[in-house]
């Protein structure tokens, strides 16, 4: 998949202590760095790799992840967060760290 090509320079997927597979950093990443975009088709139903994005009108849109970012796991003290479909580091991430975000409340 085209959207994975750039992500593979920065991340790898491996077994996670949190849940199943996880996304891990290959490099040192500084706070505020753009990490990538969650790609996939829009859906209305929840599934394992669906990211729910709040829309301008207050509604929610599901995106069924098809790139490596679908392996992001939940953490109450995450090191990344989404702005729409775009993922950013919210603190420094070391090589080998699992990249996580807070799933928040269900829509």
Backbone as XML, in Angstrom:
<?xml version="1.0"?>
<chain id="A" units="angstrom">
  <residue number="1" name="UNK">
    <atom name="N" x="0.839" y="-1.177" z="0.000"/>
    <atom name="CA" x="0.000" y="0.000" z="0.000"/>
    <atom name="C" x="0.883" y="1.240" z="0.000"/>
  </residue>
  <residue number="2" name="UNK">
    <atom name="N" x="0.536" y="2.180" z="-0.864"/>
    <atom name="CA" x="1.327" y="3.389" z="-1.048"/>
    <atom name="C" x="1.538" y="4.158" z="0.256"/>
  </residue>
  <residue number="3" name="UNK">
    <atom name="N" x="0.498" y="4.288" z="1.081"/>
    <atom name="CA" x="0.613" y="5.086" z="2.295"/>
    <atom name="C" x="1.525" y="4.449" z="3.344"/>
  </residue>
  <residue number="4" name="UNK">
    <atom name="N" x="1.867" y="3.156" z="3.170"/>
    <atom name="CA" x="2.783" y="2.501" z="4.104"/>
    <atom name="C" x="4.246" y="2.766" z="3.774"/>
  </residue>
  <residue number="5" name="UNK">
    <atom name="N" x="4.557" y="3.125" z="2.539"/>
    <atom name="CA" x="5.947" y="3.276" z="2.121"/>
    <atom name="C" x="6.707" y="4.255" z="3.015"/>
  </residue>
  <residue number="6" name="UNK">
    <atom name="N" x="6.159" y="5.440" z="3.236"/>
    <atom name="CA" x="6.819" y="6.430" z="4.082"/>
    <atom name="C" x="6.795" y="5.995" z="5.543"/>
  </residue>
  <residue number="7" name="UNK">
    <atom name="N" x="5.686" y="5.405" z="5.985"/>
    <atom name="CA" x="5.567" y="4.971" z="7.378"/>
    <atom name="C" x="6.616" y="3.916" z="7.732"/>
  </residue>
  <residue number="8" name="UNK">
    <atom name="N" x="6.963" y="3.041" z="6.795"/>
    <atom name="CA" x="7.931" y="1.967" z="7.062"/>
    <atom name="C" x="9.338" y="2.500" z="7.333"/>
  </residue>
  <residue number="9" name="UNK">
    <atom name="N" x="9.607" y="3.743" z="6.942"/>
    <atom name="CA" x="10.900" y="4.344" z="7.254"/>
    <atom name="C" x="10.998" y="4.679" z="8.739"/>
  </residue>
  <residue number="10" name="UNK">
    <atom name="N" x="9.862" y="4.902" z="9.369"/>
    <atom name="CA" x="9.814" y="5.381" z="10.749"/>
    <atom name="C" x="9.307" y="4.365" z="11.761"/>
  </residue>
  <residue number="11" name="UNK">
    <atom name="N" x="8.503" y="3.392" z="11.292"/>
    <atom name="CA" x="7.824" y="2.482" z="12.201"/>
    <atom name="C" x="7.951" y="1.029" z="11.783"/>
  </residue>
  <residue number="12" name="UNK">
    <atom name="N" x="7.730" y="0.134" z="12.766"/>
    <atom name="CA" x="7.593" y="-1.290" z="12.484"/>
    <atom name="C" x="6.476" y="-1.839" z="13.359"/>
  </residue>
  <residue number="13" name="UNK">
    <atom name="N" x="5.882" y="-2.940" z="12.922"/>
    <atom name="CA" x="4.805" y="-3.604" z="13.655"/>
    <atom name="C" x="5.389" y="-4.829" z="14.336"/>
  </residue>
  <residue number="14" name="UNK">
    <atom name="N" x="5.037" y="-5.014" z="15.607"/>
    <atom name="CA" x="5.539" y="-6.145" z="16.374"/>
    <atom name="C" x="4.512" y="-6.499" z="17.445"/>
  </residue>
  <residue number="15" name="UNK">
    <atom name="N" x="4.768" y="-7.588" z="18.168"/>
    <atom name="CA" x="3.897" y="-7.968" z="19.271"/>
    <atom name="C" x="3.915" y="-6.867" z="20.329"/>
  </residue>
  <residue number="16" name="UNK">
    <atom name="N" x="2.725" y="-6.581" z="20.872"/>
    <atom name="CA" x="2.571" y="-5.518" z="21.855"/>
    <atom name="C" x="2.266" y="-6.091" z="23.229"/>
  </residue>
  <residue number="17" name="UNK">
    <atom name="N" x="2.833" y="-5.479" z="24.268"/>
    <atom name="CA" x="2.465" y="-5.833" z="25.635"/>
    <atom name="C" x="1.087" y="-5.281" z="25.992"/>
  </residue>
  <residue number="18" name="UNK">
    <atom name="N" x="0.579" y="-4.349" z="25.196"/>
    <atom name="CA" x="-0.728" y="-3.747" z="25.452"/>
    <atom name="C" x="-1.846" y="-4.620" z="24.898"/>
  </residue>
  <residue number="19" name="UNK">
    <atom name="N" x="-1.730" y="-4.965" z="23.595"/>
    <atom name="CA" x="-2.779" y="-5.759" z="22.946"/>
    <atom name="C" x="-2.306" y="-6.206" z="21.565"/>
  </residue>
  <residue number="20" name="UNK">
    <atom name="N" x="-2.315" y="-7.490" z="21.301"/>
    <atom name="CA" x="-2.037" y="-8.007" z="19.953"/>
    <atom name="C" x="-0.767" y="-7.451" z="19.352"/>
  </residue>
  <residue number="21" name="UNK">
    <atom name="N" x="-0.911" y="-6.829" z="18.202"/>
    <atom name="CA" x="0.198" y="-6.167" z="17.511"/>
    <atom name="C" x="0.187" y="-4.687" z="17.845"/>
  </residue>
  <residue number="22" name="UNK">
    <atom name="N" x="1.350" y="-4.065" z="17.767"/>
    <atom name="CA" x="1.464" y="-2.640" z="18.028"/>
    <atom name="C" x="2.398" y="-1.985" z="17.028"/>
  </residue>
  <residue number="23" name="UNK">
    <atom name="N" x="2.378" y="-0.665" z="17.009"/>
    <atom name="CA" x="3.230" y="0.136" z="16.140"/>
    <atom name="C" x="4.382" y="0.687" z="16.970"/>
  </residue>
  <residue number="24" name="UNK">
    <atom name="N" x="5.613" y="0.474" z="16.513"/>
    <atom name="CA" x="6.802" y="0.863" z="17.264"/>
    <atom name="C" x="7.685" y="1.779" z="16.432"/>
  </residue>
  <residue number="25" name="UNK">
    <atom name="N" x="8.377" y="2.675" z="17.105"/>
    <atom name="CA" x="9.235" y="3.646" z="16.445"/>
    <atom name="C" x="10.604" y="3.041" z="16.140"/>
  </residue>
  <residue number="26" name="UNK">
    <atom name="N" x="11.110" y="3.303" z="14.941"/>
    <atom name="CA" x="12.476" y="2.931" z="14.570"/>
    <atom name="C" x="13.461" y="4.043" z="14.940"/>
  </residue>
  <residue number="27" name="UNK">
    <atom name="N" x="12.944" y="5.262" z="15.081"/>
    <atom name="CA" x="13.784" y="6.449" z="15.243"/>
    <atom name="C" x="13.405" y="7.243" z="16.485"/>
  </residue>
  <residue number="28" name="UNK">
    <atom name="N" x="14.254" y="8.174" z="16.854"/>
    <atom name="CA" x="13.917" y="9.146" z="17.897"/>
    <atom name="C" x="13.013" y="10.189" z="17.236"/>
  </residue>
  <residue number="29" name="UNK">
    <atom name="N" x="11.868" y="10.431" z="17.863"/>
    <atom name="CA" x="10.879" y="11.368" z="17.319"/>
    <atom name="C" x="10.646" y="12.460" z="18.355"/>
  </residue>
  <residue number="30" name="UNK">
    <atom name="N" x="10.710" y="13.706" z="17.917"/>
    <atom name="CA" x="10.528" y="14.838" z="18.830"/>
    <atom name="C" x="9.058" y="15.198" z="18.975"/>
  </residue>
  <residue number="31" name="UNK">
    <atom name="N" x="8.723" y="15.702" z="20.154"/>
    <atom name="CA" x="7.389" y="16.203" z="20.445"/>
    <atom name="C" x="6.957" y="17.177" z="19.344"/>
  </residue>
  <residue number="32" name="UNK">
    <atom name="N" x="5.716" y="17.017" z="18.863"/>
    <atom name="CA" x="5.175" y="17.907" z="17.838"/>
    <atom name="C" x="5.360" y="17.424" z="16.420"/>
  </residue>
  <residue number="33" name="UNK">
    <atom name="N" x="6.126" y="16.344" z="16.214"/>
    <atom name="CA" x="6.399" y="15.828" z="14.870"/>
    <atom name="C" x="5.154" y="15.198" z="14.254"/>
  </residue>
  <residue number="34" name="UNK">
    <atom name="N" x="4.901" y="15.519" z="12.982"/>
    <atom name="CA" x="3.835" y="14.875" z="12.220"/>
    <atom name="C" x="4.264" y="13.437" z="11.937"/>
  </residue>
  <residue number="35" name="UNK">
    <atom name="N" x="3.407" y="12.467" z="12.268"/>
    <atom name="CA" x="3.762" y="11.055" z="12.134"/>
    <atom name="C" x="3.117" y="10.359" z="10.945"/>
  </residue>
  <residue number="36" name="UNK">
    <atom name="N" x="1.992" y="10.850" z="10.480"/>
    <atom name="CA" x="1.346" y="10.214" z="9.342"/>
    <atom name="C" x="-0.158" y="10.398" z="9.375"/>
  </residue>
  <residue number="37" name="UNK">
    <atom name="N" x="-0.806" y="9.886" z="8.335"/>
    <atom name="CA" x="-2.257" y="10.021" z="8.167"/>
    <atom name="C" x="-2.905" y="8.636" z="8.197"/>
  </residue>
  <residue number="38" name="UNK">
    <atom name="N" x="-3.999" y="8.525" z="8.912"/>
    <atom name="CA" x="-4.770" y="7.282" z="9.014"/>
    <atom name="C" x="-5.590" y="7.143" z="7.731"/>
  </residue>
  <residue number="39" name="UNK">
    <atom name="N" x="-5.232" y="6.158" z="6.898"/>
    <atom name="CA" x="-5.899" y="5.965" z="5.606"/>
    <atom name="C" x="-6.810" y="4.758" z="5.637"/>
  </residue>
  <residue number="40" name="UNK">
    <atom name="N" x="-7.917" y="4.865" z="4.899"/>
    <atom name="CA" x="-8.845" y="3.763" z="4.739"/>
    <atom name="C" x="-10.206" y="4.278" z="4.331"/>
  </residue>
  <residue number="41" name="UNK">
    <atom name="N" x="-11.098" y="3.345" z="4.004"/>
    <atom name="CA" x="-12.444" y="3.758" z="3.579"/>
    <atom name="C" x="-13.281" y="4.237" z="4.763"/>
  </residue>
  <residue number="42" name="UNK">
    <atom name="N" x="-14.219" y="5.121" z="4.460"/>
    <atom name="CA" x="-15.155" y="5.594" z="5.466"/>
    <atom name="C" x="-16.186" y="4.500" z="5.725"/>
  </residue>
  <residue number="43" name="UNK">
    <atom name="N" x="-16.517" y="4.308" z="6.998"/>
    <atom name="CA" x="-17.483" y="3.283" z="7.398"/>
    <atom name="C" x="-18.426" y="3.856" z="8.449"/>
  </residue>
  <residue number="44" name="UNK">
    <atom name="N" x="-19.538" y="3.155" z="8.653"/>
    <atom name="CA" x="-20.517" y="3.588" z="9.658"/>
    <atom name="C" x="-20.546" y="2.659" z="10.861"/>
  </residue>
  <residue number="45" name="UNK">
    <atom name="N" x="-19.950" y="1.474" z="10.720"/>
    <atom name="CA" x="-19.961" y="0.493" z="11.799"/>
    <atom name="C" x="-18.582" y="0.391" z="12.437"/>
  </residue>
  <residue number="46" name="UNK">
    <atom name="N" x="-18.564" y="0.030" z="13.720"/>
    <atom name="CA" x="-17.314" y="-0.136" z="14.438"/>
    <atom name="C" x="-16.705" y="-1.490" z="14.106"/>
  </residue>
  <residue number="47" name="UNK">
    <atom name="N" x="-15.389" y="-1.538" z="14.072"/>
    <atom name="CA" x="-14.637" y="-2.762" z="13.831"/>
    <atom name="C" x="-13.296" y="-2.590" z="14.528"/>
  </residue>
  <residue number="48" name="UNK">
    <atom name="N" x="-12.453" y="-3.591" z="14.467"/>
    <atom name="CA" x="-11.203" y="-3.572" z="15.213"/>
    <atom name="C" x="-10.291" y="-2.392" z="14.857"/>
  </residue>
  <residue number="49" name="UNK">
    <atom name="N" x="-10.229" y="-2.009" z="13.591"/>
    <atom name="CA" x="-9.275" y="-0.980" z="13.169"/>
    <atom name="C" x="-9.958" y="0.311" z="12.723"/>
  </residue>
  <residue number="50" name="UNK">
    <atom name="N" x="-11.130" y="0.613" z="13.287"/>
    <atom name="CA" x="-11.842" y="1.829" z="12.910"/>
    <atom name="C" x="-11.453" y="2.983" z="13.831"/>
  </residue>
  <residue number="51" name="UNK">
    <atom name="N" x="-11.028" y="4.070" z="13.211"/>
    <atom name="CA" x="-10.748" y="5.319" z="13.922"/>
    <atom name="C" x="-11.973" y="6.213" z="13.756"/>
  </residue>
  <residue number="52" name="UNK">
    <atom name="N" x="-12.498" y="6.715" z="14.861"/>
    <atom name="CA" x="-13.649" y="7.613" z="14.825"/>
    <atom name="C" x="-13.149" y="9.048" z="14.912"/>
  </residue>
  <residue number="53" name="UNK">
    <atom name="N" x="-13.502" y="9.842" z="13.884"/>
    <atom name="CA" x="-13.051" y="11.224" z="13.782"/>
    <atom name="C" x="-14.265" y="12.141" z="13.893"/>
  </residue>
  <residue number="54" name="UNK">
    <atom name="N" x="-14.181" y="13.094" z="14.824"/>
    <atom name="CA" x="-15.287" y="14.046" z="14.976"/>
    <atom name="C" x="-15.281" y="15.023" z="13.807"/>
  </residue>
  <residue number="55" name="UNK">
    <atom name="N" x="-16.452" y="15.252" z="13.245"/>
    <atom name="CA" x="-16.619" y="16.142" z="12.100"/>
    <atom name="C" x="-16.950" y="17.559" z="12.579"/>
  </residue>
  <residue number="56" name="UNK">
    <atom name="N" x="-16.855" y="18.527" z="11.681"/>
    <atom name="CA" x="-17.139" y="19.925" z="12.013"/>
    <atom name="C" x="-18.555" y="20.121" z="12.542"/>
  </residue>
  <residue number="57" name="UNK">
    <atom name="N" x="-19.496" y="19.290" z="12.077"/>
    <atom name="CA" x="-20.897" y="19.422" z="12.503"/>
    <atom name="C" x="-21.175" y="18.706" z="13.829"/>
  </residue>
  <residue number="58" name="UNK">
    <atom name="N" x="-20.128" y="18.120" z="14.446"/>
    <atom name="CA" x="-20.291" y="17.414" z="15.712"/>
    <atom name="C" x="-20.583" y="15.934" z="15.552"/>
  </residue>
  <residue number="59" name="UNK">
    <atom name="N" x="-20.823" y="15.488" z="14.321"/>
    <atom name="CA" x="-21.036" y="14.066" z="14.052"/>
    <atom name="C" x="-19.706" y="13.323" z="14.022"/>
  </residue>
  <residue number="60" name="UNK">
    <atom name="N" x="-19.783" y="12.011" z="13.856"/>
    <atom name="CA" x="-18.583" y="11.173" z="13.847"/>
    <atom name="C" x="-18.493" y="10.396" z="12.551"/>
  </residue>
  <residue number="61" name="UNK">
    <atom name="N" x="-17.275" y="10.262" z="12.012"/>
    <atom name="CA" x="-17.018" y="9.479" z="10.810"/>
    <atom name="C" x="-16.016" y="8.389" z="11.140"/>
  </residue>
  <residue number="62" name="UNK">
    <atom name="N" x="-16.357" y="7.144" z="10.823"/>
    <atom name="CA" x="-15.443" y="6.033" z="11.021"/>
    <atom name="C" x="-14.544" y="5.849" z="9.810"/>
  </residue>
  <residue number="63" name="UNK">
    <atom name="N" x="-13.289" y="5.517" z="10.061"/>
    <atom name="CA" x="-12.326" y="5.231" z="8.992"/>
    <atom name="C" x="-11.696" y="3.886" z="9.313"/>
  </residue>
  <residue number="64" name="UNK">
    <atom name="N" x="-11.891" y="2.920" z="8.423"/>
    <atom name="CA" x="-11.364" y="1.570" z="8.627"/>
    <atom name="C" x="-9.918" y="1.536" z="8.136"/>
  </residue>
  <residue number="65" name="UNK">
    <atom name="N" x="-8.977" y="1.565" z="9.077"/>
    <atom name="CA" x="-7.558" y="1.700" z="8.755"/>
    <atom name="C" x="-7.006" y="0.604" z="7.862"/>
  </residue>
  <residue number="66" name="UNK">
    <atom name="N" x="-6.255" y="1.038" z="6.848"/>
    <atom name="CA" x="-5.604" y="0.097" z="5.931"/>
    <atom name="C" x="-4.094" y="0.268" z="5.902"/>
  </residue>
  <residue number="67" name="UNK">
    <atom name="N" x="-3.566" y="1.254" z="6.617"/>
    <atom name="CA" x="-2.112" y="1.383" z="6.649"/>
    <atom name="C" x="-1.597" y="0.988" z="8.031"/>
  </residue>
  <residue number="68" name="UNK">
    <atom name="N" x="-0.307" y="1.135" z="8.250"/>
    <atom name="CA" x="0.330" y="0.685" z="9.494"/>
    <atom name="C" x="-0.254" y="1.342" z="10.749"/>
  </residue>
  <residue number="69" name="UNK">
    <atom name="N" x="-0.819" y="2.521" z="10.608"/>
    <atom name="CA" x="-1.354" y="3.208" z="11.780"/>
    <atom name="C" x="-2.522" y="2.449" z="12.404"/>
  </residue>
  <residue number="70" name="UNK">
    <atom name="N" x="-3.070" y="1.484" z="11.704"/>
    <atom name="CA" x="-4.159" y="0.675" z="12.276"/>
    <atom name="C" x="-3.678" y="-0.148" z="13.474"/>
  </residue>
  <residue number="71" name="UNK">
    <atom name="N" x="-2.361" y="-0.275" z="13.651"/>
    <atom name="CA" x="-1.814" y="-1.042" z="14.775"/>
    <atom name="C" x="-1.563" y="-0.191" z="16.026"/>
  </residue>
  <residue number="72" name="UNK">
    <atom name="N" x="-1.976" y="1.053" z="16.011"/>
    <atom name="CA" x="-1.854" y="1.894" z="17.201"/>
    <atom name="C" x="-2.744" y="1.340" z="18.303"/>
  </residue>
  <residue number="73" name="UNK">
    <atom name="N" x="-2.208" y="1.264" z="19.501"/>
    <atom name="CA" x="-2.969" y="0.799" z="20.657"/>
    <atom name="C" x="-3.277" y="1.955" z="21.600"/>
  </residue>
  <residue number="74" name="UNK">
    <atom name="N" x="-4.243" y="1.711" z="22.477"/>
    <atom name="CA" x="-4.685" y="2.694" z="23.467"/>
    <atom name="C" x="-3.726" y="2.756" z="24.649"/>
  </residue>
  <residue number="75" name="UNK">
    <atom name="N" x="-3.572" y="3.960" z="25.174"/>
    <atom name="CA" x="-2.826" y="4.169" z="26.412"/>
    <atom name="C" x="-3.396" y="5.406" z="27.094"/>
  </residue>
  <residue number="76" name="UNK">
    <atom name="N" x="-3.536" y="5.346" z="28.420"/>
    <atom name="CA" x="-4.016" y="6.511" z="29.160"/>
    <atom name="C" x="-2.979" y="7.623" z="29.212"/>
  </residue>
  <residue number="77" name="UNK">
    <atom name="N" x="-1.709" y="7.277" z="28.983"/>
    <atom name="CA" x="-0.626" y="8.265" z="28.917"/>
    <atom name="C" x="0.055" y="8.115" z="27.554"/>
  </residue>
  <residue number="78" name="UNK">
    <atom name="N" x="-0.635" y="8.513" z="26.486"/>
    <atom name="CA" x="-0.138" y="8.287" z="25.132"/>
    <atom name="C" x="1.047" y="9.187" z="24.770"/>
  </residue>
  <residue number="79" name="UNK">
    <atom name="N" x="1.726" y="8.800" z="23.683"/>
    <atom name="CA" x="2.811" y="9.635" z="23.173"/>
    <atom name="C" x="2.446" y="10.261" z="21.825"/>
  </residue>
  <residue number="80" name="UNK">
    <atom name="N" x="1.213" y="10.027" z="21.370"/>
    <atom name="CA" x="0.750" y="10.597" z="20.106"/>
    <atom name="C" x="-0.744" y="10.904" z="20.214"/>
  </residue>
  <residue number="81" name="UNK">
    <atom name="N" x="-1.214" y="11.792" z="19.328"/>
    <atom name="CA" x="-2.648" y="12.075" z="19.273"/>
    <atom name="C" x="-3.025" y="12.461" z="17.847"/>
  </residue>
  <residue number="82" name="UNK">
    <atom name="N" x="-4.296" y="12.245" z="17.546"/>
    <atom name="CA" x="-4.818" y="12.583" z="16.230"/>
    <atom name="C" x="-5.405" y="13.984" z="16.229"/>
  </residue>
  <residue number="83" name="UNK">
    <atom name="N" x="-5.204" y="14.659" z="15.113"/>
    <atom name="CA" x="-5.932" y="15.872" z="14.764"/>
    <atom name="C" x="-6.639" y="15.505" z="13.477"/>
  </residue>
  <residue number="84" name="UNK">
    <atom name="N" x="-7.916" y="15.114" z="13.571"/>
    <atom name="CA" x="-8.601" y="14.521" z="12.429"/>
    <atom name="C" x="-7.964" y="13.174" z="12.146"/>
  </residue>
  <residue number="85" name="UNK">
    <atom name="N" x="-7.499" y="12.968" z="10.924"/>
    <atom name="CA" x="-6.834" y="11.718" z="10.543"/>
    <atom name="C" x="-5.323" y="11.805" z="10.665"/>
  </residue>
  <residue number="86" name="UNK">
    <atom name="N" x="-4.795" y="12.975" z="11.030"/>
    <atom name="CA" x="-3.355" y="13.192" z="11.096"/>
    <atom name="C" x="-2.842" y="12.936" z="12.509"/>
  </residue>
  <residue number="87" name="UNK">
    <atom name="N" x="-1.756" y="12.159" z="12.603"/>
    <atom name="CA" x="-1.179" y="11.769" z="13.882"/>
    <atom name="C" x="0.075" y="12.585" z="14.166"/>
  </residue>
  <residue number="88" name="UNK">
    <atom name="N" x="0.181" y="13.079" z="15.426"/>
    <atom name="CA" x="1.326" y="13.873" z="15.855"/>
    <atom name="C" x="1.878" y="13.325" z="17.170"/>
  </residue>
  <residue number="89" name="UNK">
    <atom name="N" x="3.189" y="13.449" z="17.338"/>
    <atom name="CA" x="3.807" y="13.107" z="18.620"/>
    <atom name="C" x="3.454" y="14.193" z="19.623"/>
  </residue>
  <residue number="90" name="UNK">
    <atom name="N" x="3.059" y="13.782" z="20.843"/>
    <atom name="CA" x="2.758" y="14.773" z="21.884"/>
    <atom name="C" x="3.805" y="14.735" z="23.001"/>
  </residue>
  <residue number="91" name="UNK">
    <atom name="N" x="4.798" y="13.915" z="22.821"/>
    <atom name="CA" x="5.992" y="13.908" z="23.659"/>
    <atom name="C" x="7.077" y="13.193" z="22.876"/>
  </residue>
  <residue number="92" name="UNK">
    <atom name="N" x="8.313" y="13.297" z="23.327"/>
    <atom name="CA" x="9.403" y="12.624" z="22.631"/>
    <atom name="C" x="9.179" y="11.111" z="22.667"/>
  </residue>
  <residue number="93" name="UNK">
    <atom name="N" x="9.529" y="10.449" z="21.560"/>
    <atom name="CA" x="9.390" y="8.999" z="21.437"/>
    <atom name="C" x="10.767" y="8.437" z="21.106"/>
  </residue>
  <residue number="94" name="UNK">
    <atom name="N" x="11.186" y="7.428" z="21.870"/>
    <atom name="CA" x="12.501" y="6.816" z="21.660"/>
    <atom name="C" x="12.393" y="5.627" z="20.703"/>
  </residue>
  <residue number="95" name="UNK">
    <atom name="N" x="13.497" y="5.271" z="20.044"/>
    <atom name="CA" x="13.492" y="4.064" z="19.221"/>
    <atom name="C" x="13.068" y="2.856" z="20.059"/>
  </residue>
  <residue number="96" name="UNK">
    <atom name="N" x="12.191" y="2.053" z="19.521"/>
    <atom name="CA" x="11.698" y="0.873" z="20.224"/>
    <atom name="C" x="10.451" y="1.120" z="21.049"/>
  </residue>
  <residue number="97" name="UNK">
    <atom name="N" x="10.080" y="2.389" z="21.286"/>
    <atom name="CA" x="8.862" y="2.693" z="22.028"/>
    <atom name="C" x="7.636" y="2.351" z="21.191"/>
  </residue>
  <residue number="98" name="UNK">
    <atom name="N" x="6.612" y="1.833" z="21.868"/>
    <atom name="CA" x="5.336" y="1.641" z="21.178"/>
    <atom name="C" x="4.656" y="3.001" z="21.066"/>
  </residue>
  <residue number="99" name="UNK">
    <atom name="N" x="4.149" y="3.303" z="19.880"/>
    <atom name="CA" x="3.434" y="4.547" z="19.642"/>
    <atom name="C" x="1.967" y="4.303" z="19.991"/>
  </residue>
  <residue number="100" name="UNK">
    <atom name="N" x="1.428" y="5.131" z="20.888"/>
    <atom name="CA" x="0.076" y="4.935" z="21.395"/>
    <atom name="C" x="-0.711" y="6.235" z="21.371"/>
  </residue>
  <residue number="101" name="UNK">
    <atom name="N" x="-2.037" y="6.099" z="21.435"/>
    <atom name="CA" x="-2.896" y="7.267" z="21.596"/>
    <atom name="C" x="-4.061" y="6.884" z="22.497"/>
  </residue>
  <residue number="102" name="UNK">
    <atom name="N" x="-4.743" y="7.876" z="23.003"/>
    <atom name="CA" x="-5.885" y="7.666" z="23.889"/>
    <atom name="C" x="-7.126" y="7.547" z="23.022"/>
  </residue>
  <residue number="103" name="UNK">
    <atom name="N" x="-7.790" y="6.393" z="23.069"/>
    <atom name="CA" x="-8.984" y="6.163" z="22.252"/>
    <atom name="C" x="-10.112" y="7.123" z="22.618"/>
  </residue>
  <residue number="104" name="UNK">
    <atom name="N" x="-10.093" y="7.653" z="23.842"/>
    <atom name="CA" x="-11.162" y="8.546" z="24.272"/>
    <atom name="C" x="-12.439" y="7.765" z="24.494"/>
  </residue>
  <residue number="105" name="UNK">
    <atom name="N" x="-13.552" y="8.485" z="24.515"/>
    <atom name="CA" x="-14.841" y="7.851" z="24.709"/>
    <atom name="C" x="-15.402" y="7.415" z="23.369"/>
  </residue>
  <residue number="106" name="UNK">
    <atom name="N" x="-16.214" y="6.376" z="23.402"/>
    <atom name="CA" x="-16.844" y="5.909" z="22.163"/>
    <atom name="C" x="-17.845" y="6.929" z="21.669"/>
  </residue>
  <residue number="107" name="UNK">
    <atom name="N" x="-17.912" y="7.136" z="20.343"/>
    <atom name="CA" x="-18.883" y="8.092" z="19.782"/>
    <atom name="C" x="-20.312" y="7.590" z="19.945"/>
  </residue>
</chain>
